[in-house]
Amino acid sequence: MQRKGSMLLDVILGIVLILILYNLASSNASEYLNEGKISRATTTTVNYASAISQYRYEIGEYPKTLNDLTKKGEKTVDGEDATHFGPWLPKIDKDPWDRDYVYEVFSQNGNEDDTFVVYSKGKDGKGTYNKTKTTFTNDAIGAVGK
C-alpha cells in the first residue's frame, strides 16, 4: 500500500512541476515573440527607408505611396527615360501586427531639407511620429530619412 500512495504522490508532484515549467516557458515565449516582432519591424522600416532614398535618387522625387516602390519607373527624369529604374522592392508587407506601415513626406520642396518617415504603429496600434520633436511615440518603430 505504501508503494501505491508514494507513486500517486510522485505523479502529482510531477504534474505540478510540469505545469510550473509550462507557465514559466509560455510567459517568456510571448516576450521573446514580441521582441522578434519589434526586430522585424525595425529591419523592415530600415529596408523601406533605403528603397525610398534610392527611388528619390533615381526618379528625382519621393514615391507617393510605399506601393510605388514595387513598380518600374514610369516617367522621364531630366529629359531621360526612367522606365529602366525599379522596382525597388518586390512587395510591401504589413507590419508584424498585421497593420499597414505609415509613410509620410515632410516639406517636399525639392531641397536638401526634405525628409520622410516610415514606421509601424507598434503592438497596440497607437504609435505615432512627432515631426516637431523628431521622435517616435507610443511604441512606434520606424526610420527617418532624406
C-alpha positions in Angstrom: 0.0 0.0 0.0 2.7 2.5 0.8 4.2 2.0 -2.6 0.9 2.9 -4.4 0.5 6.1 -2.3 4.1 7.0 -2.9 3.6 6.5 -6.6 0.5 8.7 -6.7 2.3 11.4 -4.8 5.2 11.2 -7.3 2.7 11.6 -10.2 1.0 14.6 -8.6 4.3 16.3 -7.9 5.5 15.5 -11.5 2.3 17.1 -12.9 2.7 20.2 -10.7 6.3 20.6 -11.8 5.3 20.3 -15.4 2.6 22.9 -15.0 5.0 25.3 -13.3 7.6 24.9 -16.0 5.0 25.3 -18.7 3.7 28.5 -17.1 7.3 29.9 -17.0 8.1 28.9 -20.6 4.8 30.4 -22.0 5.3 33.8 -20.3 8.8 34.0 -21.6 7.8 32.8 -25.1 5.4 35.7 -25.6 8.0 38.1 -24.5 10.5 36.7 -27.0 7.9 36.6 -29.7 7.2 40.3 -29.2 10.9 41.1 -29.2 11.2 39.3 -32.5 8.3 41.3 -34.0 9.9 44.6 -32.9 13.2 43.5 -34.5 11.4 42.5 -37.7 9.6 45.9 -37.8 12.9 47.7 -37.3 14.6 45.8 -40.1 11.6 46.3 -42.5 11.4 50.1 -41.9 15.1 50.5 -42.5 14.8 48.5 -45.7 11.9 50.6 -46.8 13.7 53.8 -46.0 16.7 52.7 -48.1 14.4 51.9 -51.0 12.7 55.3 -50.7 16.0 57.1 -50.8 17.1 55.1 -53.8 13.8 55.9 -55.5 14.3 59.6 -54.9 17.9 59.4 -56.2 16.8 57.7 -59.4 13.4 59.3 -60.1 14.1 62.7 -58.6 11.2 62.8 -56.1 9.8 60.7 -53.3 7.3 58.0 -54.1 3.7 59.0 -53.5 3.0 55.7 -51.6 5.0 52.7 -50.5 3.4 50.7 -53.3 5.2 52.9 -55.8 8.4 51.1 -54.7 7.1 47.9 -56.2 6.6 49.4 -59.8 9.0 50.2 -62.5 9.8 53.9 -63.2 7.1 55.4 -65.5 8.3 58.9 -66.3 11.2 60.9 -67.6 13.7 62.4 -65.2 15.5 65.5 -66.5 14.5 64.5 -70.0 15.8 61.0 -69.7 13.7 57.8 -69.8 13.2 56.4 -66.3 11.4 53.2 -67.1 14.6 51.2 -66.6 14.6 52.1 -62.9 12.8 49.9 -60.3 11.1 48.1 -58.9 12.9 48.9 -55.7 11.1 46.3 -53.6 9.3 43.1 -54.6 6.3 43.8 -52.4 5.1 45.9 -49.4 4.3 43.7 -46.4 2.1 44.6 -43.4 3.9 45.1 -40.1 4.3 42.2 -37.7 0.9 43.1 -36.1 -0.9 42.9 -39.4 -1.2 46.6 -40.0 0.0 48.8 -42.8 3.2 50.7 -42.4 2.8 54.5 -42.3 4.8 56.6 -44.8 4.8 60.4 -44.8 6.9 63.0 -46.6 7.6 66.4 -45.0 8.5 69.6 -46.8 8.7 68.3 -50.3 10.1 71.4 -51.9 12.9 69.7 -53.8 15.5 70.9 -51.4 18.0 69.3 -49.1 15.7 69.7 -46.1 13.0 67.3 -47.4 12.5 64.3 -45.1 10.4 61.3 -44.9 9.4 58.8 -42.2 8.2 55.2 -42.5 7.0 53.4 -39.3 4.9 50.8 -37.7 2.4 51.9 -35.1 3.6 49.1 -32.9 1.9 46.3 -30.9 -1.0 48.4 -29.7 -1.5 50.3 -33.0 -1.3 53.7 -31.2 2.3 54.6 -32.1 3.0 57.9 -34.0 5.8 60.1 -35.2 6.2 63.6 -33.8 7.8 65.6 -36.6 8.4 68.6 -34.3 10.4 66.6 -31.8 11.5 64.1 -34.4 10.7 61.2 -32.1 8.5 58.1 -32.3 5.9 57.8 -29.5 3.7 55.1 -28.0 6.0 52.2 -29.1 6.1 53.2 -32.8 9.0 51.6 -34.6 10.5 53.3 -37.7 13.1 55.1 -39.7 13.5 58.7 -40.8 15.4 59.6 -44.0 16.2 62.3 -46.6 
